[in-house]
Amino acid sequence: DTGVSQNPRHKITKRGQNVTFRCDPISEHNRLYWYRQTLGQGPEFLTYFQNEAQLEKSRLLSDRFSAERPKGSFSTLEIQRTEQGDSAMYLCASSLGLSSGIYFGPGTRLTVL
Amino acid sequence: DAKTTQPTSMDCAEGRAANLPCNHSTISGNEYVYWYRQIHSQGPQYIIHGLKNNETNEMASLIITEDRKSSTLILPHATLRDTAVYYCIVGPVTGTASKLTFGTGTRLQVTL
Protein backbone atom coordinates (compact mmCIF):
# COMPACT_ATOMS: atom_id res chain seq x y z
CA ASP A 1 0.00 0.00 0.00
CA THR A 2 1.61 3.28 -1.08
CA GLY A 3 -0.87 5.62 0.58
CA VAL A 4 -0.51 7.75 3.69
CA SER A 5 -0.24 5.62 6.81
CA GLN A 6 -0.90 6.61 10.39
CA ASN A 7 -0.14 4.88 13.65
CA PRO A 8 -1.76 4.04 15.92
CA ARG A 9 -5.25 3.88 14.44
CA HIS A 10 -6.86 4.18 17.85
CA LYS A 11 -5.57 5.57 21.14
CA ILE A 12 -7.32 5.68 24.48
CA THR A 13 -5.63 7.65 27.20
CA LYS A 14 -6.36 9.21 30.54
CA ARG A 15 -6.59 12.95 30.99
CA GLY A 16 -3.20 14.46 31.71
CA GLN A 17 -1.18 11.86 29.82
CA ASN A 18 0.99 12.62 26.80
CA VAL A 19 0.33 10.96 23.44
CA THR A 20 2.29 10.84 20.19
CA PHE A 21 1.00 9.96 16.74
CA ARG A 22 3.05 9.08 13.69
CA CYS A 23 2.34 9.80 10.02
CA ASP A 24 4.18 8.34 7.03
CA PRO A 25 3.32 10.30 3.88
CA ILE A 26 3.33 9.09 0.32
CA SER A 27 6.97 8.85 -0.68
CA GLU A 28 8.32 11.90 -2.51
CA HIS A 29 5.44 14.08 -1.29
CA ASN A 30 7.15 17.17 0.06
CA ARG A 31 4.09 18.61 1.80
CA LEU A 32 2.56 17.13 4.94
CA TYR A 33 -0.54 18.32 6.79
CA TRP A 34 -2.21 17.58 10.09
CA TYR A 35 -5.95 18.05 10.54
CA ARG A 36 -8.33 17.35 13.40
CA GLN A 37 -11.94 16.25 13.01
CA THR A 38 -14.64 16.08 15.63
CA LEU A 39 -17.99 14.33 15.24
CA GLY A 40 -20.26 15.91 12.66
CA GLN A 41 -17.70 18.49 11.55
CA GLY A 42 -15.36 18.72 8.61
CA PRO A 43 -11.62 18.38 9.16
CA GLU A 44 -9.94 21.43 10.70
CA PHE A 45 -6.44 22.43 9.67
CA LEU A 46 -3.78 22.23 12.38
CA THR A 47 -0.39 22.61 10.71
CA TYR A 48 1.55 22.14 7.50
CA PHE A 49 5.13 21.22 6.58
CA GLN A 50 7.01 21.69 3.38
CA ASN A 51 9.89 19.24 3.63
CA GLU A 52 11.13 19.65 7.22
CA ALA A 53 9.99 23.25 7.62
CA GLN A 54 6.77 23.92 9.53
CA LEU A 55 5.32 26.75 7.47
CA GLU A 56 1.92 27.32 9.01
CA LYS A 57 0.19 26.62 12.31
CA SER A 58 -3.45 27.11 13.16
CA ARG A 59 -4.49 28.95 16.29
CA LEU A 60 -6.12 25.63 17.20
CA LEU A 61 -2.62 24.28 17.80
CA SER A 62 -2.18 25.26 21.45
CA ASP A 63 1.16 25.11 23.22
CA ARG A 64 0.30 21.58 24.35
CA PHE A 65 0.54 20.43 20.73
CA SER A 66 3.80 20.02 18.86
CA ALA A 67 4.48 18.60 15.44
CA GLU A 68 7.78 17.66 13.88
CA ARG A 69 9.04 16.39 10.57
CA PRO A 70 12.75 16.03 11.29
CA LYS A 71 14.03 14.64 8.00
CA GLY A 72 11.30 15.78 5.73
CA SER A 73 9.77 12.32 5.61
CA PHE A 74 7.57 11.01 8.46
CA SER A 75 5.98 13.35 10.98
CA THR A 76 4.92 13.10 14.60
CA LEU A 77 2.19 14.99 16.44
CA GLU A 78 2.50 15.10 20.22
CA ILE A 79 -0.18 16.25 22.62
CA GLN A 80 0.97 16.94 26.16
CA ARG A 81 -1.30 16.89 29.21
CA THR A 82 -4.27 15.67 27.22
CA GLU A 83 -7.72 17.04 27.96
CA GLN A 84 -11.12 15.52 27.21
CA GLY A 85 -11.62 18.20 24.56
CA ASP A 86 -8.70 16.73 22.63
CA SER A 87 -10.79 13.66 21.79
CA ALA A 88 -11.05 13.64 18.02
CA MET A 89 -9.83 12.01 14.84
CA TYR A 90 -6.37 13.26 13.90
CA LEU A 91 -5.79 13.13 10.17
CA CYS A 92 -2.51 13.36 8.31
CA ALA A 93 -2.28 14.17 4.62
CA SER A 94 0.44 14.69 2.05
CA SER A 95 0.80 16.24 -1.37
CA LEU A 96 3.19 17.42 -4.02
CA GLY A 97 1.24 20.66 -4.08
CA LEU A 98 -2.41 21.60 -3.87
CA SER A 99 -2.95 21.37 -7.58
CA SER A 100 -2.09 17.66 -7.44
CA GLY A 101 -4.59 16.98 -4.67
CA ILE A 102 -4.05 16.26 -1.00
CA TYR A 103 -4.11 12.59 0.01
CA PHE A 104 -5.31 11.72 3.50
CA GLY A 105 -4.44 8.84 5.75
CA PRO A 106 -7.00 6.79 7.68
CA GLY A 107 -6.59 8.87 10.82
CA THR A 108 -5.84 8.22 14.47
CA ARG A 109 -8.88 8.28 16.72
CA LEU A 110 -8.00 9.66 20.15
CA THR A 111 -10.24 9.16 23.14
CA VAL A 112 -9.32 10.98 26.34
CA LEU A 113 -11.06 9.59 29.42
CA ASP B 1 -13.96 30.22 7.26
CA ALA B 2 -15.42 27.94 4.64
CA LYS B 3 -15.93 29.83 1.40
CA THR B 4 -18.52 27.44 0.00
CA THR B 5 -22.20 26.66 0.53
CA GLN B 6 -23.55 23.16 0.07
CA PRO B 7 -26.87 21.47 0.87
CA THR B 8 -26.71 19.56 4.12
CA SER B 9 -27.95 16.30 2.64
CA MET B 10 -29.14 14.66 -0.56
CA ASP B 11 -30.57 11.31 -1.59
CA CYS B 12 -29.93 9.47 -4.84
CA ALA B 13 -31.20 6.18 -6.20
CA GLU B 14 -28.57 3.61 -7.06
CA GLY B 15 -27.70 3.67 -10.76
CA ARG B 16 -28.85 7.24 -11.22
CA ALA B 17 -26.62 10.27 -11.57
CA ALA B 18 -25.89 12.17 -8.38
CA ASN B 19 -25.55 15.93 -8.93
CA LEU B 20 -24.04 17.74 -5.95
CA PRO B 21 -24.16 21.54 -6.12
CA CYS B 22 -21.79 24.01 -4.53
CA ASN B 23 -21.86 27.80 -4.37
CA HIS B 24 -18.59 29.69 -4.12
CA SER B 25 -19.56 33.22 -5.04
CA THR B 26 -16.45 34.82 -3.50
CA ILE B 27 -13.94 32.63 -5.32
CA SER B 28 -10.90 34.54 -6.51
CA GLY B 29 -9.05 34.15 -9.77
CA ASN B 30 -6.19 32.13 -8.30
CA GLU B 31 -8.36 29.58 -6.50
CA TYR B 32 -9.25 26.08 -7.61
CA VAL B 33 -12.45 24.22 -6.76
CA TYR B 34 -11.66 20.90 -5.06
CA TRP B 35 -13.99 18.05 -4.21
CA TYR B 36 -13.29 15.47 -1.54
CA ARG B 37 -15.48 12.83 0.00
CA GLN B 38 -15.36 11.04 3.32
CA ILE B 39 -16.84 7.63 3.82
CA HIS B 40 -17.75 6.87 7.42
CA SER B 41 -14.72 6.40 9.70
CA GLN B 42 -12.21 6.90 6.89
CA GLY B 43 -9.98 9.81 5.92
CA PRO B 44 -11.18 12.20 3.21
CA GLN B 45 -10.60 11.01 -0.36
CA TYR B 46 -9.63 13.33 -3.20
CA ILE B 47 -12.09 13.23 -6.09
CA ILE B 48 -11.40 15.98 -8.57
CA HIS B 49 -10.44 19.63 -8.91
CA GLY B 50 -10.72 22.36 -11.52
CA LEU B 51 -10.00 26.00 -12.22
CA LYS B 52 -12.46 27.11 -14.89
CA ASN B 53 -12.85 24.31 -17.40
CA ASN B 54 -15.03 21.28 -16.86
CA GLU B 55 -13.07 18.25 -15.72
CA THR B 56 -13.69 14.52 -15.83
CA ASN B 57 -11.84 11.58 -14.36
CA GLU B 58 -12.64 7.97 -13.56
CA MET B 59 -14.57 8.95 -10.45
CA ALA B 60 -16.62 11.98 -11.41
CA SER B 61 -17.19 15.05 -13.56
CA LEU B 62 -16.89 18.63 -12.38
CA ILE B 63 -18.94 21.32 -14.06
CA ILE B 64 -17.92 24.91 -13.23
CA THR B 65 -20.12 27.80 -14.32
CA GLU B 66 -18.65 30.41 -16.60
CA ASP B 67 -18.60 33.04 -13.83
CA ARG B 68 -16.98 30.42 -11.52
CA LYS B 69 -19.43 31.24 -8.74
CA SER B 70 -20.83 27.73 -8.55
CA SER B 71 -20.04 24.18 -9.55
CA THR B 72 -21.62 20.75 -9.66
CA LEU B 73 -20.00 17.41 -8.96
CA ILE B 74 -21.56 14.62 -10.99
CA LEU B 75 -21.31 10.95 -10.09
CA PRO B 76 -22.71 9.45 -13.31
CA HIS B 77 -23.94 6.12 -11.92
CA ALA B 78 -24.14 6.26 -8.15
CA THR B 79 -23.65 3.05 -6.17
CA LEU B 80 -24.20 2.28 -2.51
CA ARG B 81 -20.45 2.68 -1.99
CA ASP B 82 -20.76 6.34 -2.97
CA THR B 83 -22.68 7.05 0.25
CA ALA B 84 -20.46 9.61 1.97
CA VAL B 85 -20.04 13.23 2.97
CA TYR B 86 -18.92 15.29 -0.02
CA TYR B 87 -16.89 18.44 0.56
CA CYS B 88 -16.56 21.29 -1.92
CA ILE B 89 -13.54 23.46 -1.13
CA VAL B 90 -11.89 26.44 -2.76
CA GLY B 91 -8.19 26.85 -2.28
CA PRO B 92 -5.08 28.48 -3.72
CA VAL B 93 -3.26 27.15 -6.72
CA THR B 94 0.25 27.85 -5.56
CA GLY B 95 2.18 29.29 -2.70
CA THR B 96 3.08 28.23 0.80
CA ALA B 97 -0.34 28.99 2.26
CA SER B 98 -1.62 25.66 1.14
CA LYS B 99 -4.21 24.54 3.63
CA LEU B 100 -7.69 23.52 2.54
CA THR B 101 -10.59 24.73 4.66
CA PHE B 102 -13.38 22.17 4.93
CA GLY B 103 -16.99 23.07 5.64
CA THR B 104 -19.59 20.57 6.81
CA GLY B 105 -20.23 19.15 3.32
CA THR B 106 -23.21 17.36 1.79
CA ARG B 107 -24.19 13.99 3.16
CA LEU B 108 -25.14 11.89 0.11
CA GLN B 109 -27.24 8.82 0.80
CA VAL B 110 -27.48 6.38 -2.11
CA THR B 111 -30.45 4.05 -1.78
CA LEU B 112 -31.65 0.91 -3.53
Interface residues (C-beta under 8 A of the other chain):
Chain A: V4 R31 Y33 Y35 G40 Q41 G42 P43 E44 F45 Y48 Q50 L55 E56 S58 L91 A93 S95 G97 L98 S99 G101 I102 Y103 F104 G105 P106 G107
Chain B: A2 Y32 Y34 Q42 G43 P44 Q45 Y46 H49 V85 Y87 G91 P92 V93 T94 T96 A97 S98 K99 L100 T101 F102 G103 T104 G105
